[in-house]
Amino acid sequence: MISRRQTILAYSWIWLVYILMYLPIAVIAIFSFNSSQIIAFPLQGFTTDWYAQALTDGRLLGGLKLTFYVAIPTALFSTILGAMAALALTRYPMRFRFLLLIFVLMPFLIPKVILAVAQLILLADLGIGRSLWTIIAGQTIVILPFTTLVNASVLMRIDKRLEEAAFDLGASHFSAFKRVTLPLMKNGLMASWFIAFVLSSAEYVLTSFLSGREQPLSILVASDFRFNVSPALDAIALMLVIANIALIGLGEFIRRRSQK
């Protein structure tokens, strides 16, 4: 039986982890409203000018547009491939299912730097120049494990007897999938798309290796933080964090609805 002291220690450790995780974000939020251009205490006053500056910066807005150009197809491709992998793992008898699972999860297990270098070497050997399409391809591989697990968690809760009933009524495999399985897993597909979109928009390591002259927002913000620290960057970083949290929350809400 867990004692009261152990419970207190467990909750204290949990809160300590949360504080260490979210304290830097809280500091960014504070300085994004500070009227001084110097990011240091004490605060000089309250202002929203940095948000206005970030939203009117043509360079950052161009990077945001490229981020959408990458994140939307990446989320689409990784969701489709993840759904296919989840169907293979949960719906069809396979002799080497465990090997397929390892193959799908491999990009998650390999350090991103090693994976990015390997993809960069492969592109060089094939004579393929770096572009937005190379970023999309690389990010799709990295995000595939997440979309597979999200879709698999939904498929595992779908009663297989519904599909068997469709077969008994004369439906083909394609018709049963289209009329029974796909409608039941649509919430999982939407949730995995949102999660993939957030992961793609926040990806930095792989993007920095595979991007060419066209650089998404994550590369621009990281570069500016290295050489030109400005409260405007705090403002845009906070807006990205809030947008990503909202999308993740929406995706999780949709996924939980599919389990009811």
HELIX and SHEET records of a PDB file:
HELIX    1   1 ARG A    4  SER A   32  1                                  29    
HELIX    2   2 ASP A   49  LEU A   55  1                                   7    
HELIX    3   3 GLY A   58  THR A   90  1                                  33    
HELIX    4   4 ARG A   97  LEU A  109  1                                  13    
HELIX    5   5 LYS A  112  LEU A  126  1                                  15    
HELIX    6   6 LEU A  132  LEU A  155  1                                  24    
HELIX    7   7 LYS A  160  ASP A  168  1                                   9    
HELIX    8   8 HIS A  173  ALA A  176  1                                   4    
HELIX    9   9 PHE A  177  THR A  181  3                                   5    
HELIX   10  10 LEU A  182  ALA A  202  1                                  21    
HELIX   11  11 VAL A  205  LEU A  210  1                                   6    
HELIX   12  12 LEU A  217  PHE A  227  1                                  11    
HELIX   13  13 PRO A  231  SER A  258  1                                  28    
END                                                                             
